[in-house]
Amino acid sequence: MAGDLPAPQLPTVEVELTDMANGGDAVGRVENRAIFVKGGIAGELVRAAITEQRRDYQRAVLVEVLRPSPDRIPCAYPDLTETGGLQWQHLAYHAQLEWKTRIVRQLLQRLGRFPRPPVQMTIGTPPDADYWRQRTVAQFAVDQTGAIGFRKVGSHDVLDMPACPIVHPSLDAAYQNVRRWLLGRWGAQVGNYIERFTIRIAVDPPSRVTGHSGEIPIPGATRAETTRRKHPALLSLEARPGGALLAAGGPEAIGRDLLQQVPALVGVVVVGLPGRRGRVVIGQDHLMEQVLGKVFRISAGSFFQVNASQTPQLVQKALAFAQPQYNEDVLDGYSGVGLFSLFLADRARHVTAIESQPSAVADARASAAFNHVSNITIIEGLLERVIPQLTSSRQKAQVAVVDPPRAGCHPRALQEIKAMNPRCLVYISCDPATLARDLHLFCSDGYRLAMVQPVDMFPNTAHIETVTLVERR
């Protein structure tokens, strides 16, 4: 039978690796074609198995390291390499920072066409923080076998994870408790009811905000349990299509039981329900988080930076680059829940924040009120459509800030910002390739690239966050 035949053997090659690519693969050349080797490090001689052949390049996976790099270290969590989220856990941390700096510089040279881009050394995780355990939000998948954890790359299979060692300890504790509850309720059939779930925690919640569990110690609670209550958690459950969850006792009863059984939870949001119900909230549908003394409301579904120790660095760099004056107006595009807007408002005459996600707009307005910020206007809409409305009413901005998603800025949005003639643009990016593309467009006439500062928001991965300053000539 065909199913009994052995899997075809992948062709292998011996290759000298000379560079690191955006995305994390090491790069070499074989027969005058680039080869991207997953798991390799520049400077190594390796044997690799070719998994993909294209006219101009090949892709391969590491089979054997014949001459290791001095920067190679043992993988702390080898099983997690299957999920694609830890591309660089085999690379020493100092080397991760150096390569992130070099990759940003290379992309700005190649895609942005800047001959000598002013890229600063990547800012790493503070010495007093654990660079493995800073993530404050994570999504977990559930498959039809009852496995709960991260989804494997290029597969519908899920790596079953009794614990999650690469998130904040309080998030891991909440995950283990939610997982325990789900398996206790449905066992191996859990995948028939839940497709995935997301947990977010607040690392520094304001003391006046309390939720379901609050901060009241439970008699007999261990020290770890008491500590966990200082970091409230929000759970979003995505129901499996078909309505099985409705027939299993209903989302309200499920949410109430989870709130009772998982101490850290302050709210459960159930989405993906059939019919007009759509979304059910039990308890809170948001968390409150502090950054540099300001309080932000973060609803389920709203984006917020995920690295608690590095978010202040990101804000401070953006402010240092923008340097808004008390007689200047600021435009904040892709403004989210107002992470940058509220700080900019402290130093500017007025801030106009534009965001297309309704929940984030509501969060930003609530946070502005909570922080008593009155010199801010928050507009819901697409940046490229809202700016022309502002300019038609002769509104100007001396400073522009954008923090777009990974796809980068809409080209028309960049054109409209440029038409406002701001003295500077501060661009916060989570993808250096789209950053380079957008900066090439923006700096083609009248503006110059002044400073690029990578900030390591995602240690042990190849993801790169940057804060960039562009100045009017």
Beta strands, then each sheet from edge to edge (+ up, - down):
strand 1: 12-20
strand 2: 26-30
strand 3: 33-38
strand 4: 45-53
strand 5: 57-67
strand 6: 137-142
strand 7: 148-151
strand 8: 158-160
strand 9: 194-201
strand 10: 233-239
strand 11: 265-271
strand 12: 279-283
strand 13: 286-291
strand 14: 294-299
strand 15: 329-333
strand 16: 350-355
strand 17: 376-380
strand 18: 399-402
strand 19: 424-429
strand 20: 447-455
strand 21: 465-472
sheet 1: 1+ 2- 3+ 5+ 4- 1+
sheet 2: 8+ 7- 6+ 9- 10+ 11+ 12-
sheet 3: 13+ 14-
sheet 4: 17+ 16+ 15+ 18+ 19+ 21- 20+
end
